[in-house]
Amino acid sequence: MNAGIRVFLKAFLPAPLLKTGQVGQDFIRKRYAKITSQRLVRRLERQPGSIFKKPPRAGYSRGINFYARRDLIDAIAKAIYDYKLYHGVYPKLMTPQRLNEKITWAKFFSELRVPESGDKLSTEKFIPPELEGAISCPTVVWRSAFFQLPNNGEVAAGDYYLKANHGSGFVKRLSYPLSDQDRSAAEECTKKWLESAYGLQHGEWWYSCFKKEIFLEESVCDEENSVAVMFHVFHGTVHMITACKKSRSGTVEKSLWLDSDFVPLPQCSEAPRLDISFAFETKRTLKHLASCIGSQFRYVRVDFLLDHAERPFLGELTFAPNNGLMCWPEQLDFWLGGKWILDDAVGSTHLGSKREISS
């Protein structure tokens, strides 16, 4: 354990607990995260011109506006604990520099449009007027607030993606007409999806700002495994691209990291490498679309799907990719973080100090 953390916790924990095994160490990490969260909130509340005293713009909200104070502290503490678990260090939330640190900060203190930012059925609202006709979302053929799926004959025969409009990972590929077995399995999933308060305890509050629904979306890909091309856009400029091939269940089978010119980066993801080849015009079109859509935000990941003719469809906009827990190589994490100028005066007013709790 970091010596500074041990000294800090000594005032809050009985001495015998500091000598315990893994269970005790986990308790200490959770306690440290909770104390750090409490200190962060108190410090920001007491600052002149505190962000807590500034209301968000109309049509926007922030984590600090969504959560009750106690729940806010708990959610920040959970984010700090998870960050340590995945990255091996605690996030420096008063002076964030890494991309993952800034994602963690932004979840609670930056504005997001609601309900559009979390509702996959509202993604099309992010398409700027100048791009109307140039890009669209895959067609939704059916939607419902209940877990039962439409009967055979109520939708045309073919391949679809069954999804929930909130959260991540709620996706299942279906082929109509459905067998009784496939229908039963799918409805078991949709029932769980609709009962889920996805991300609420982890700070992803924007998925809880609208009515939960399930929907059937036309498959735009001929292949059973679709390829998603995801653009990391900072202040309207694409700085990195991720391409991934997903299975029927939505899990990533292969992936590839690319620079803004579609050249593979030397850093490799853990998943098997994906071989892709797009036409020059496709690359130029995708990059233009991503830049235009992403220019509305300081940072966003803009995700596209391509059909067999490489025609793009807007999949979704992701404001906290991997919830800030993606294990980027350290150099890449810092480099991408440097492309994002945070709002709410973070960094520009030097909120950090020598007393800041860090790893």
C-alpha positions as a Markdown table, in Angstrom:
| # | Residue | x | y | z |
|---|---|---|---|---|
| 1 | Met | 0.0 | 0.0 | 0.0 |
| 2 | Asn | 1.2 | 3.5 | -0.8 |
| 3 | Ala | 2.8 | 5.0 | 2.4 |
| 4 | Gly | 0.9 | 8.3 | 2.1 |
| 5 | Ile | -2.4 | 6.4 | 2.0 |
| 6 | Arg | -1.4 | 4.4 | 5.1 |
| 7 | Val | -0.6 | 7.6 | 7.0 |
| 8 | Phe | -3.9 | 9.2 | 5.9 |
| 9 | Leu | -6.0 | 6.2 | 6.9 |
| 10 | Lys | -4.3 | 5.8 | 10.3 |
| 11 | Ala | -6.5 | 8.5 | 11.6 |
| 12 | Phe | -9.7 | 6.8 | 10.5 |
| 13 | Leu | -9.0 | 3.1 | 11.0 |
| 14 | Pro | -8.0 | 1.0 | 14.0 |
| 15 | Ala | -4.4 | -0.1 | 13.8 |
| 16 | Pro | -5.1 | -3.9 | 13.7 |
| 17 | Leu | -7.1 | -3.5 | 10.5 |
| 18 | Leu | -4.1 | -2.1 | 8.6 |
| 19 | Lys | -2.4 | -5.4 | 9.1 |
| 20 | Thr | -5.1 | -7.7 | 7.7 |
| 21 | Gly | -5.1 | -9.7 | 4.5 |
| 22 | Gln | -6.9 | -9.2 | 1.2 |
| 23 | Val | -10.3 | -8.7 | 2.7 |
| 24 | Gly | -9.0 | -6.0 | 5.0 |
| 25 | Gln | -7.1 | -4.4 | 2.2 |
| 26 | Asp | -10.3 | -4.2 | 0.1 |
| 27 | Phe | -12.1 | -2.7 | 3.0 |
| 28 | Ile | -9.3 | -0.1 | 3.3 |
| 29 | Arg | -9.5 | 0.8 | -0.4 |
| 30 | Lys | -13.3 | 1.3 | -0.2 |
| 31 | Arg | -12.9 | 3.4 | 3.0 |
| 32 | Tyr | -10.2 | 5.4 | 1.4 |
| 33 | Ala | -12.4 | 6.0 | -1.7 |
| 34 | Lys | -15.3 | 7.1 | 0.5 |
| 35 | Ile | -13.1 | 9.5 | 2.5 |
| 36 | Thr | -11.6 | 10.9 | -0.7 |
| 37 | Ser | -15.0 | 11.4 | -2.2 |
| 38 | Gln | -16.3 | 13.3 | 0.8 |
| 39 | Arg | -13.2 | 15.6 | 0.8 |
| 40 | Leu | -13.6 | 16.2 | -2.9 |
| 41 | Val | -17.2 | 17.2 | -2.6 |
| 42 | Arg | -16.7 | 19.4 | 0.5 |
| 43 | Arg | -13.7 | 21.2 | -1.2 |
| 44 | Leu | -15.6 | 21.9 | -4.3 |
| 45 | Glu | -18.7 | 23.1 | -2.4 |
| 46 | Arg | -16.6 | 25.6 | -0.4 |
| 47 | Gln | -14.7 | 27.1 | -3.4 |
| 48 | Pro | -15.6 | 30.7 | -4.4 |
| 49 | Gly | -18.0 | 30.4 | -7.4 |
| 50 | Ser | -18.5 | 26.8 | -6.6 |
| 51 | Ile | -19.7 | 24.6 | -9.4 |
| 52 | Phe | -22.4 | 23.4 | -7.0 |
| 53 | Lys | -23.9 | 26.9 | -7.1 |
| 54 | Lys | -24.0 | 27.1 | -10.9 |
| 55 | Pro | -27.2 | 25.7 | -12.5 |
| 56 | Pro | -26.8 | 23.7 | -15.7 |
| 57 | Arg | -28.1 | 25.0 | -19.0 |
| 58 | Ala | -31.7 | 24.3 | -19.9 |
| 59 | Gly | -32.0 | 20.8 | -21.3 |
| 60 | Tyr | -28.8 | 19.7 | -19.6 |
| 61 | Ser | -27.9 | 18.2 | -16.3 |
| 62 | Arg | -24.9 | 16.9 | -14.3 |
| 63 | Gly | -24.3 | 14.2 | -11.8 |
| 64 | Ile | -24.1 | 16.8 | -9.0 |
| 65 | Asn | -27.7 | 17.8 | -10.0 |
| 66 | Phe | -29.0 | 14.3 | -10.4 |
| 67 | Tyr | -27.9 | 12.6 | -7.2 |
| 68 | Ala | -28.8 | 13.5 | -3.6 |
| 69 | Arg | -25.7 | 14.5 | -1.8 |
| 70 | Arg | -25.2 | 11.2 | 0.0 |
| 71 | Asp | -25.8 | 9.3 | -3.2 |
| 72 | Leu | -23.4 | 11.5 | -5.0 |
| 73 | Ile | -20.6 | 10.8 | -2.5 |
| 74 | Asp | -21.3 | 7.1 | -2.7 |
| 75 | Ala | -21.2 | 7.2 | -6.6 |
| 76 | Ile | -17.9 | 9.1 | -6.7 |
| 77 | Ala | -16.5 | 6.7 | -4.1 |
| 78 | Lys | -17.5 | 3.7 | -6.2 |
| 79 | Ala | -15.9 | 5.4 | -9.3 |
| 80 | Ile | -12.7 | 6.0 | -7.4 |
| 81 | Tyr | -12.6 | 2.4 | -6.1 |
| 82 | Asp | -13.3 | 0.9 | -9.5 |
| 83 | Tyr | -10.6 | 3.1 | -11.1 |
| 84 | Lys | -8.0 | 1.8 | -8.6 |
| 85 | Leu | -9.2 | -1.7 | -9.2 |
| 86 | Tyr | -8.7 | -1.5 | -13.0 |
| 87 | His | -5.8 | 0.9 | -13.3 |
| 88 | Gly | -3.8 | 0.2 | -10.1 |
| 89 | Val | -3.7 | 3.9 | -9.1 |
| 90 | Tyr | -6.3 | 6.3 | -7.7 |
| 91 | Pro | -7.6 | 9.0 | -10.0 |
| 92 | Lys | -6.4 | 12.6 | -9.5 |
| 93 | Leu | -9.8 | 14.1 | -9.8 |
| 94 | Met | -8.8 | 17.6 | -8.8 |
| 95 | Thr | -6.1 | 17.8 | -11.5 |
| 96 | Pro | -7.2 | 15.1 | -14.1 |
| 97 | Gln | -4.7 | 14.5 | -16.9 |
| 98 | Arg | -5.4 | 11.0 | -18.3 |
| 99 | Leu | -8.4 | 10.4 | -20.5 |
| 100 | Asn | -9.8 | 7.9 | -18.0 |
| 101 | Glu | -9.4 | 10.5 | -15.2 |
| 102 | Lys | -11.3 | 13.1 | -17.2 |
| 103 | Ile | -14.1 | 10.7 | -18.1 |
| 104 | Thr | -14.4 | 10.0 | -14.4 |
| 105 | Trp | -14.5 | 13.7 | -13.6 |
| 106 | Ala | -17.0 | 14.5 | -16.3 |
| 107 | Lys | -19.5 | 11.9 | -15.2 |
| 108 | Phe | -20.2 | 14.0 | -12.1 |
| 109 | Phe | -19.3 | 17.6 | -13.0 |
| 110 | Ser | -19.8 | 18.1 | -16.7 |
| 111 | Glu | -23.1 | 18.9 | -18.4 |
| 112 | Leu | -24.9 | 16.3 | -20.6 |
| 113 | Arg | -28.0 | 16.8 | -22.7 |
| 114 | Val | -30.9 | 14.8 | -21.2 |
| 115 | Pro | -32.5 | 12.6 | -22.1 |
| 116 | Glu | -30.7 | 12.3 | -25.4 |
| 117 | Ser | -27.3 | 11.5 | -23.9 |
| 118 | Gly | -28.5 | 8.1 | -22.5 |
| 119 | Asp | -31.5 | 7.2 | -24.7 |
| 120 | Lys | -30.5 | 5.2 | -27.7 |
| 121 | Leu | -33.9 | 5.9 | -29.2 |
| 122 | Ser | -32.9 | 9.6 | -29.3 |
| 123 | Thr | -29.5 | 9.3 | -30.9 |
| 124 | Glu | -30.8 | 10.8 | -34.2 |
| 125 | Lys | -31.4 | 14.1 | -32.4 |
| 126 | Phe | -27.6 | 14.6 | -32.3 |
| 127 | Ile | -27.3 | 14.7 | -36.1 |
| 128 | Pro | -26.8 | 18.4 | -37.0 |
| 129 | Pro | -29.2 | 19.9 | -39.6 |
| 130 | Glu | -26.4 | 20.2 | -42.2 |
| 131 | Leu | -26.0 | 16.4 | -42.1 |
| 132 | Glu | -29.7 | 15.5 | -42.5 |
| 133 | Gly | -29.9 | 13.2 | -45.5 |
| 134 | Ala | -26.2 | 12.3 | -45.3 |
| 135 | Ile | -26.5 | 10.0 | -42.3 |
| 136 | Ser | -29.2 | 8.3 | -40.3 |
| 137 | Cys | -29.6 | 5.7 | -37.6 |
| 138 | Pro | -30.6 | 2.1 | -38.3 |
| 139 | Thr | -34.4 | 1.8 | -38.7 |
| 140 | Val | -36.3 | 0.9 | -35.5 |
| 141 | Val | -39.2 | -1.4 | -36.5 |
| 142 | Trp | -40.7 | -1.9 | -33.1 |
| 143 | Arg | -40.4 | -0.5 | -29.6 |
| 144 | Ser | -42.1 | -1.2 | -26.2 |
| 145 | Ala | -41.9 | -0.5 | -22.5 |
| 146 | Phe | -42.8 | -4.1 | -21.8 |
| 147 | Phe | -40.6 | -7.2 | -22.1 |
| 148 | Gln | -42.8 | -9.2 | -24.5 |
| 149 | Leu | -41.6 | -9.3 | -28.1 |
| 150 | Pro | -43.9 | -8.8 | -31.1 |
| 151 | Asn | -45.5 | -11.9 | -32.6 |
| 152 | Asn | -44.3 | -13.6 | -35.8 |
| 153 | Gly | -46.0 | -11.8 | -38.6 |
| 154 | Glu | -46.1 | -8.4 | -36.8 |
| 155 | Val | -42.6 | -7.6 | -38.1 |
| 156 | Ala | -41.2 | -8.7 | -41.5 |
| 157 | Ala | -39.0 | -11.8 | -41.7 |
| 158 | Gly | -35.3 | -11.0 | -41.4 |
| 159 | Asp | -32.4 | -10.2 | -39.0 |
| 160 | Tyr | -32.7 | -7.6 | -36.2 |
| 161 | Tyr | -30.9 | -6.4 | -33.2 |
| 162 | Leu | -32.9 | -6.5 | -30.0 |
| 163 | Lys | -31.8 | -3.7 | -27.7 |
| 164 | Ala | -32.7 | -1.8 | -24.6 |
| 165 | Asn | -32.5 | 2.0 | -24.9 |
| 166 | His | -30.5 | 2.5 | -21.7 |
| 167 | Gly | -27.1 | 1.3 | -20.7 |
| 168 | Ser | -24.5 | -0.8 | -22.5 |
| 169 | Gly | -24.4 | -4.5 | -23.4 |
| 170 | Phe | -28.1 | -4.8 | -23.8 |
| 171 | Val | -28.1 | -6.3 | -27.3 |
| 172 | Lys | -29.1 | -9.6 | -28.8 |
| 173 | Arg | -29.3 | -10.6 | -32.5 |
| 174 | Leu | -32.5 | -12.2 | -33.5 |
| 175 | Ser | -33.9 | -13.6 | -36.7 |
| 176 | Tyr | -37.7 | -13.5 | -37.4 |
| 177 | Pro | -39.8 | -15.5 | -37.4 |
| 178 | Leu | -38.8 | -16.6 | -33.9 |
| 179 | Ser | -38.9 | -20.2 | -32.5 |
| 180 | Asp | -40.6 | -20.6 | -29.1 |
| 181 | Gln | -37.2 | -21.3 | -27.6 |
| 182 | Asp | -35.6 | -18.2 | -29.0 |
| 183 | Arg | -38.6 | -16.1 | -27.9 |
| 184 | Ser | -38.5 | -17.4 | -24.4 |
| 185 | Ala | -34.7 | -16.8 | -24.1 |
| 186 | Ala | -35.0 | -13.3 | -25.6 |
| 187 | Glu | -37.9 | -12.3 | -23.3 |
| 188 | Glu | -35.9 | -13.5 | -20.3 |
| 189 | Cys | -33.2 | -11.0 | -21.3 |
| 190 | Thr | -35.6 | -8.1 | -22.0 |
| 191 | Lys | -37.2 | -8.5 | -18.6 |
| 192 | Lys | -33.9 | -8.3 | -16.9 |
| 193 | Trp | -32.9 | -5.3 | -19.0 |
| 194 | Leu | -36.0 | -3.3 | -18.1 |
| 195 | Glu | -35.5 | -4.1 | -14.4 |
| 196 | Ser | -31.9 | -2.8 | -14.5 |
| 197 | Ala | -30.9 | 0.5 | -13.1 |
| 198 | Tyr | -27.8 | 0.5 | -15.3 |
| 199 | Gly | -24.8 | 2.5 | -14.2 |
| 200 | Leu | -26.6 | 4.3 | -11.4 |
| 201 | Gln | -24.2 | 3.3 | -8.6 |
| 202 | His | -21.2 | 3.9 | -10.9 |
| 203 | Gly | -22.0 | 7.5 | -11.8 |
| 204 | Glu | -23.6 | 6.9 | -15.2 |
| 205 | Trp | -26.8 | 8.7 | -14.1 |
| 206 | Trp | -27.8 | 9.8 | -17.6 |
| 207 | Tyr | -29.2 | 6.3 | -18.3 |
| 208 | Ser | -31.9 | 6.9 | -15.7 |
| 209 | Cys | -33.4 | 10.1 | -17.1 |
| 210 | Phe | -36.1 | 8.6 | -19.3 |
| 211 | Lys | -38.5 | 5.7 | -19.7 |
| 212 | Lys | -36.9 | 2.4 | -20.3 |
| 213 | Glu | -37.8 | 0.6 | -23.5 |
| 214 | Ile | -36.8 | -2.3 | -25.7 |
| 215 | Phe | -36.7 | -2.1 | -29.4 |
| 216 | Leu | -36.0 | -4.0 | -32.6 |
| 217 | Glu | -33.5 | -2.4 | -35.0 |
| 218 | Glu | -32.9 | -3.5 | -38.5 |
| 219 | Ser | -29.5 | -5.1 | -39.1 |
| 220 | Val | -27.6 | -3.0 | -41.6 |
| 221 | Cys | -24.9 | -5.6 | -42.0 |
| 222 | Asp | -25.0 | -8.7 | -44.2 |
| 223 | Glu | -22.5 | -10.5 | -42.0 |
| 224 | Glu | -23.6 | -12.2 | -38.8 |
| 225 | Asn | -20.8 | -10.4 | -37.0 |
| 226 | Ser | -21.0 | -6.6 | -37.5 |
| 227 | Val | -18.1 | -4.2 | -37.5 |
| 228 | Ala | -18.4 | -0.9 | -35.5 |
| 229 | Val | -16.1 | 2.0 | -36.3 |
| 230 | Met | -15.8 | 4.4 | -33.3 |
| 231 | Phe | -14.2 | 7.8 | -33.5 |
| 232 | His | -12.8 | 9.6 | -30.4 |
| 233 | Val | -13.6 | 13.2 | -31.1 |
| 234 | Phe | -12.1 | 16.0 | -29.1 |
| 235 | His | -13.4 | 19.5 | -29.7 |
| 236 | Gly | -14.5 | 18.5 | -33.2 |
| 237 | Thr | -11.2 | 16.8 | -34.2 |
| 238 | Val | -10.8 | 13.1 | -34.5 |
| 239 | His | -7.7 | 11.9 | -32.7 |
| 240 | Met | -8.2 | 8.2 | -32.5 |
| 241 | Ile | -10.4 | 5.5 | -34.1 |
| 242 | Thr | -11.4 | 2.1 | -32.7 |
| 243 | Ala | -12.8 | -0.7 | -35.0 |
| 244 | Cys | -14.3 | -3.8 | -33.4 |
| 245 | Lys | -16.1 | -6.9 | -34.6 |
| 246 | Lys | -18.9 | -8.0 | -32.3 |
| 247 | Ser | -20.5 | -11.4 | -31.9 |
| 248 | Arg | -24.3 | -12.1 | -31.9 |
| 249 | Ser | -24.3 | -11.4 | -28.1 |
| 250 | Gly | -22.6 | -8.0 | -28.6 |
| 251 | Thr | -19.3 | -9.0 | -27.1 |
| 252 | Val | -16.1 | -7.8 | -28.8 |
| 253 | Glu | -14.3 | -10.6 | -30.7 |
| 254 | Lys | -11.6 | -8.6 | -32.5 |
| 255 | Ser | -10.5 | -5.0 | -32.4 |
| 256 | Leu | -8.1 | -2.6 | -33.8 |
| 257 | Trp | -6.8 | 0.8 | -32.7 |
| 258 | Leu | -6.1 | 3.4 | -35.4 |
| 259 | Asp | -4.8 | 6.9 | -35.6 |
| 260 | Ser | -6.9 | 9.7 | -37.3 |
| 261 | Asp | -5.7 | 8.6 | -40.7 |
| 262 | Phe | -6.8 | 4.9 | -40.2 |
| 263 | Val | -3.2 | 3.8 | -39.6 |
| 264 | Pro | -3.0 | 1.0 | -37.0 |
| 265 | Leu | -1.4 | 2.2 | -33.7 |
| 266 | Pro | 1.6 | 0.3 | -32.4 |
| 267 | Gln | -0.3 | -0.3 | -29.1 |
| 268 | Cys | -2.4 | -3.4 | -29.4 |
| 269 | Ser | -5.6 | -4.1 | -27.5 |
| 270 | Glu | -6.1 | -7.4 | -25.7 |
| 271 | Ala | -8.6 | -8.7 | -28.2 |
| 272 | Pro | -7.4 | -10.4 | -31.3 |
| 273 | Arg | -6.4 | -8.0 | -34.1 |
| 274 | Leu | -9.1 | -7.1 | -36.7 |
| 275 | Asp | -8.2 | -6.9 | -40.3 |
| 276 | Ile | -10.2 | -4.1 | -42.0 |
| 277 | Ser | -10.0 | -2.3 | -45.3 |
| 278 | Phe | -12.2 | 0.6 | -46.3 |
| 279 | Ala | -12.3 | 2.6 | -49.5 |
| 280 | Phe | -10.6 | 6.0 | -49.3 |
| 281 | Glu | -14.0 | 7.8 | -49.8 |
| 282 | Thr | -15.5 | 5.8 | -47.0 |
| 283 | Lys | -12.7 | 6.9 | -44.6 |
| 284 | Arg | -13.1 | 10.5 | -45.6 |
| 285 | Thr | -16.8 | 10.4 | -45.2 |
| 286 | Leu | -16.7 | 8.7 | -41.8 |
| 287 | Lys | -14.1 | 11.2 | -40.5 |
| 288 | His | -16.2 | 14.1 | -41.7 |
| 289 | Leu | -19.4 | 12.8 | -40.2 |
| 290 | Ala | -17.7 | 12.1 | -36.9 |
| 291 | Ser | -16.1 | 15.5 | -36.7 |
| 292 | Cys | -19.4 | 17.3 | -37.5 |
| 293 | Ile | -21.4 | 15.3 | -35.0 |
| 294 | Gly | -18.6 | 15.4 | -32.4 |
| 295 | Ser | -18.0 | 19.2 | -32.7 |
| 296 | Gln | -21.1 | 19.7 | -30.4 |
| 297 | Phe | -19.1 | 18.4 | -27.5 |
| 298 | Arg | -15.7 | 18.7 | -25.8 |
| 299 | Tyr | -15.3 | 14.9 | -26.0 |
| 300 | Val | -17.4 | 12.1 | -27.3 |
| 301 | Arg | -17.0 | 8.8 | -29.0 |
| 302 | Val | -19.1 | 8.7 | -32.2 |
| 303 | Asp | -19.9 | 5.1 | -33.3 |
| 304 | Phe | -20.9 | 4.0 | -36.8 |
| 305 | Leu | -22.0 | 0.8 | -38.5 |
| 306 | Leu | -21.4 | 0.1 | -42.2 |
| 307 | Asp | -23.5 | -2.0 | -44.5 |
| 308 | His | -22.2 | -4.2 | -47.3 |
| 309 | Ala | -21.7 | -1.2 | -49.6 |
| 310 | Glu | -19.8 | 0.7 | -46.8 |
| 311 | Arg | -22.8 | 3.1 | -46.4 |
| 312 | Pro | -22.5 | 4.5 | -42.8 |
| 313 | Phe | -25.2 | 4.5 | -40.1 |
| 314 | Leu | -24.9 | 6.3 | -36.8 |
| 315 | Gly | -24.9 | 3.7 | -34.0 |
| 316 | Glu | -24.7 | 5.8 | -30.9 |
| 317 | Leu | -22.8 | 8.5 | -29.1 |
| 318 | Thr | -20.8 | 7.4 | -26.0 |
| 319 | Phe | -19.9 | 10.1 | -23.4 |
| 320 | Ala | -18.1 | 7.8 | -20.9 |
| 321 | Pro | -16.5 | 5.0 | -22.9 |
| 322 | Asn | -15.9 | 1.9 | -20.8 |
| 323 | Asn | -17.0 | 4.1 | -17.8 |
| 324 | Gly | -13.4 | 5.4 | -17.6 |
| 325 | Leu | -12.1 | 1.9 | -17.0 |
| 326 | Met | -10.5 | 1.1 | -20.4 |
| 327 | Cys | -6.9 | 0.0 | -19.8 |
| 328 | Trp | -5.2 | 2.1 | -22.4 |
| 329 | Pro | -1.4 | 2.1 | -22.4 |
| 330 | Glu | -0.3 | 4.8 | -20.1 |
| 331 | Gln | 1.3 | 7.0 | -22.8 |
| 332 | Leu | -1.9 | 6.8 | -24.9 |
| 333 | Asp | -4.1 | 7.5 | -21.9 |
| 334 | Phe | -2.1 | 10.7 | -21.1 |
| 335 | Trp | -1.9 | 11.7 | -24.8 |
| 336 | Leu | -5.7 | 11.4 | -25.4 |
| 337 | Gly | -6.3 | 13.2 | -22.1 |
| 338 | Gly | -4.3 | 16.1 | -23.3 |
| 339 | Lys | -6.6 | 16.6 | -26.2 |
| 340 | Trp | -9.6 | 17.2 | -24.0 |
| 341 | Ile | -10.0 | 20.6 | -22.4 |
| 342 | Leu | -12.4 | 20.1 | -19.5 |
| 343 | Asp | -15.1 | 22.5 | -18.7 |
| 344 | Asp | -16.0 | 23.9 | -15.3 |
| 345 | Ala | -12.6 | 25.5 | -14.9 |
| 346 | Val | -10.8 | 22.2 | -14.2 |
| 347 | Gly | -7.1 | 22.6 | -14.7 |
| 348 | Ser | -7.3 | 26.2 | -15.8 |
| 349 | Thr | -7.7 | 27.4 | -12.2 |
| 350 | His | -5.3 | 24.9 | -10.7 |
| 351 | Leu | -7.7 | 23.3 | -8.3 |
| 352 | Gly | -5.1 | 20.8 | -7.2 |
| 353 | Ser | -2.6 | 21.5 | -4.4 |
| 354 | Lys | 0.2 | 19.8 | -2.6 |
| 355 | Arg | -2.4 | 18.4 | -0.2 |
| 356 | Glu | -4.3 | 16.7 | -3.0 |
| 357 | Ile | -4.9 | 13.0 | -2.4 |
| 358 | Ser | -3.3 | 11.0 | -5.1 |
| 359 | Ser | -1.8 | 7.6 | -5.9 |
